């Protein structure tokens, strides 16, 4: 690998001279050695590891949110598959396995309605007694919405006609129900047993034949509605998949796409110099490095490298956070406006409060060609007359050898 003496190359623009990033390149521009390529690969691996570390907390948080959404719905979550598959035929479920089982039944016989319940949201439910077992040897309760009550009442009338010996009744009308089977609560059990006593069942007969369970139509365990469960579990699955996807993208190096484009601005021959610039850059916190060629932001999911020579203007941006009108803290960032930008978009990276003054001071002292600080006059000039703003930039480079800048507004500054 050949090394050439340090050479400064000047360009002319608008009558002013300025340095090109090429002044930092001391390698032979026509030769890219295998060694340089390996060094760059090592840097990219390092950046990938940082990207994975930045993404990992996001994946963990999203996974925790998913678990919470599932836990909120408790025993209803395992019942999802049973509900989708149609549930188990009620008459085929042994008494010992009824609890929290999704059961289905095409009901063709109903003995009576024994209770009515109105929920806090005004929804009315009706409780009916139906036969249970392969030979209809037992009884069990079912709870349905008021909208199905009319059909149940009709079947109830047909059932008693059939039991009284009416040969014209075939019990061929059915109503389909599907939902969770649970133990009756105190009030439900009270009215349930009262009906049997009124029908002159003894306590022993009630205990033997009346199963103290109720099939709750269109409900999961804990009386959770299908809409709620489908929505919360669906959101949880989507959140979890997003977390896994961002982690996979980080592991595959997809988030390095932008920083590779940033490095490509100098061409392949600059790989060795970019690595050297990164390693020797001044660090601020864990994720910000300011080198002679680039400013590196590796604290983000997708790391970036901003070409210092293309930065025309930068300033601190402060965002105040409020919760219910109470100030809860501030976020700080550095906003970068390029030399040849459209004036509508700007790059930015987040910084810690304790680092903000050091970063601004470092730019001011080491990059006098950059206009540092915010004022409405600078904002208007940048957007109104770019050439005049750049002329101000070059004049600052020539006249302010120590990189001193006018007093800055370090409070909250709106994005121009």
ChimeraX attribute file (.defattr): number of C-alpha atoms within 10 A of each C-alpha:
attribute: neighborCount
match mode: 1-to-1
recipient: residues
	/A:1	10
	/A:2	8
	/A:3	10
	/A:4	10
	/A:5	8
	/A:6	11
	/A:7	11
	/A:8	12
	/A:9	13
	/A:10	14
	/A:11	10
	/A:12	9
	/A:13	11
	/A:14	10
	/A:15	8
	/A:16	13
	/A:17	14
	/A:18	15
	/A:19	14
	/A:20	15
	/A:21	20
	/A:22	15
	/A:23	13
	/A:24	18
	/A:25	23
	/A:26	16
	/A:27	19
	/A:28	14
	/A:29	15
	/A:30	8
	/A:31	13
	/A:32	16
	/A:33	13
	/A:34	10
	/A:35	11
	/A:36	20
	/A:37	15
	/A:38	13
	/A:39	16
	/A:40	19
	/A:41	14
	/A:42	13
	/A:43	17
	/A:44	17
	/A:45	14
	/A:46	12
	/A:47	22
	/A:48	23
	/A:49	15
	/A:50	20
	/A:51	25
	/A:52	22
	/A:53	16
	/A:54	19
	/A:55	22
	/A:56	18
	/A:57	13
	/A:58	17
	/A:59	20
	/A:60	15
	/A:61	14
	/A:62	21
	/A:63	20
	/A:64	15
	/A:65	17
	/A:66	22
	/A:67	15
	/A:68	13
	/A:69	19
	/A:70	20
	/A:71	12
	/A:72	13
	/A:73	19
	/A:74	14
	/A:75	15
	/A:76	24
	/A:77	18
	/A:78	14
	/A:79	19
	/A:80	17
	/A:81	11
	/A:82	14
	/A:83	22
	/A:84	9
	/A:85	10
	/A:86	14
	/A:87	19
	/A:88	17
	/A:89	13
	/A:90	24
	/A:91	17
	/A:92	12
	/A:93	16
	/A:94	9
	/A:95	14
	/A:96	6
	/A:97	9
	/A:98	20
	/A:99	16
	/A:100	18
	/A:101	23
	/A:102	31
	/A:103	24
	/A:104	22
	/A:105	19
	/A:106	13
	/A:107	19
	/A:108	19
	/A:109	24
	/A:110	24
	/A:111	19
	/A:112	19
	/A:113	20
	/A:114	17
	/A:115	17
	/A:116	16
	/A:117	15
	/A:118	11
	/A:119	8
	/A:120	7
	/A:121	6
	/A:122	8
	/A:123	10
	/A:124	14
	/A:125	19
	/A:126	19
	/A:127	25
	/A:128	23
	/A:129	23
	/A:130	19
	/A:131	21
	/A:132	20
	/A:133	15
	/A:134	11
	/A:135	8
	/A:136	11
	/A:137	10
	/A:138	16
	/A:139	19
	/A:140	19
	/A:141	27
	/A:142	21
	/A:143	25
	/A:144	22
	/A:145	16
	/A:146	17
	/A:147	11
	/A:148	15
	/A:149	17
	/A:150	10
	/A:151	13
	/A:152	26
	/A:153	16
	/A:154	14
	/A:155	23
	/A:156	22
	/A:157	14
	/A:158	23
	/A:159	20
	/A:160	16
	/A:161	16
	/A:162	16
	/A:163	10
	/A:164	9
	/A:165	9
	/A:166	12
	/A:167	9
	/A:168	9
	/A:169	14
	/A:170	12
	/A:171	16
	/A:172	10
	/A:173	15
	/A:174	16
	/A:175	13
	/A:176	11
	/A:177	19
	/A:178	24
	/A:179	31
	/A:180	26
	/A:181	26
	/A:182	20
	/A:183	15
	/A:184	16
	/A:185	11
	/A:186	9
	/A:187	9
	/A:188	20
	/A:189	16
	/A:190	12
	/A:191	15
	/A:192	25
	/A:193	18
	/A:194	15
	/A:195	16
	/A:196	17
	/A:197	14
	/A:198	9
	/A:199	9
	/A:200	11
	/A:201	16
	/A:202	12
	/A:203	12
	/A:204	9
	/A:205	12
	/A:206	19
	/A:207	12
	/A:208	11
	/A:209	15
	/A:210	22
	/A:211	20
	/A:212	19
	/A:213	21
	/A:214	24
	/A:215	30
	/A:216	24
	/A:217	23
	/A:218	20
	/A:219	22
	/A:220	27
	/A:221	22
	/A:222	13
	/A:223	15
	/A:224	17
	/A:225	15
	/A:226	16
	/A:227	11
	/A:228	11
	/A:229	20
	/A:230	13
	/A:231	11
	/A:232	17
	/A:233	20
	/A:234	15
	/A:235	15
	/A:236	21
	/A:237	19
	/A:238	14
	/A:239	19
	/A:240	20
	/A:241	16
	/A:242	16
	/A:243	21
	/A:244	19
	/A:245	13
	/A:246	19
	/A:247	23
	/A:248	14
	/A:249	15
	/A:250	24
	/A:251	15
	/A:252	12
	/A:253	18
	/A:254	14
	/A:255	21
	/A:256	21
	/A:257	12
	/A:258	14
	/A:259	19
	/A:260	14
	/A:261	13
	/A:262	16
	/A:263	18
	/A:264	13
	/A:265	11
	/A:266	17
	/A:267	11
	/A:268	16
	/A:269	19
	/A:270	25
	/A:271	24
	/A:272	20
	/A:273	18
	/A:274	24
	/A:275	18
	/A:276	15
	/A:277	20
	/A:278	20
	/A:279	13
	/A:280	13
	/A:281	18
	/A:282	17
	/A:283	16
	/A:284	16
	/A:285	12
	/A:286	11
	/A:287	16
	/A:288	24
	/A:289	22
	/A:290	22
	/A:291	22
	/A:292	18
	/A:293	25
	/A:294	23
	/A:295	21
	/A:296	24
	/A:297	22
	/A:298	21
	/A:299	21
	/A:300	17
	/A:301	21
	/A:302	22
	/A:303	22
	/A:304	26
	/A:305	22
	/A:306	21
	/A:307	19
	/A:308	21
	/A:309	18
	/A:310	19
	/A:311	21
	/A:312	23
	/A:313	23
	/A:314	21
	/A:315	22
	/A:316	25
	/A:317	24
	/A:318	19
	/A:319	14
	/A:320	12
	/A:321	12
	/A:322	11
	/A:323	8
	/A:324	6
	/A:325	7
	/A:326	8
	/A:327	10
	/A:328	10
	/A:329	10
	/A:330	13
	/A:331	14
	/A:332	20
	/A:333	17
	/A:334	17
	/A:335	18
	/A:336	22
	/A:337	22
	/A:338	20
	/A:339	19
	/A:340	11
	/A:341	13
	/A:342	11
	/A:343	15
	/A:344	9
	/A:345	12
	/A:346	15
	/A:347	13
	/A:348	17
	/A:349	18
	/A:350	19
	/A:351	22
	/A:352	14
	/A:353	13
	/A:354	11
	/A:355	13
	/A:356	20
	/A:357	12
	/A:358	12
	/A:359	20
	/A:360	17
	/A:361	15
	/A:362	14
	/A:363	18
	/A:364	19
	/A:365	16
	/A:366	15
	/A:367	18
	/A:368	22
	/A:369	26
	/A:370	29
	/A:371	26
	/A:372	26
	/A:373	20
	/A:374	24
	/A:375	14
	/A:376	11
	/A:377	8
	/A:378	17
	/A:379	15
	/A:380	13
	/A:381	16
	/A:382	20
	/A:383	13
	/A:384	12
	/A:385	10
	/A:386	18
	/A:387	14
	/A:388	13
	/A:389	21
	/A:390	23
	/A:391	15
	/A:392	18
	/A:393	19
	/A:394	22
	/A:395	14
	/A:396	19
	/A:397	19
	/A:398	15
	/A:399	11
	/A:400	14
	/A:401	11
	/A:402	13
	/A:403	21
	/A:404	15
	/A:405	16
	/A:406	9
	/A:407	10
	/A:408	13
	/A:409	13
	/A:410	14
	/A:411	13
	/A:412	14
	/A:413	15
	/A:414	10
	/A:415	12
	/A:416	14
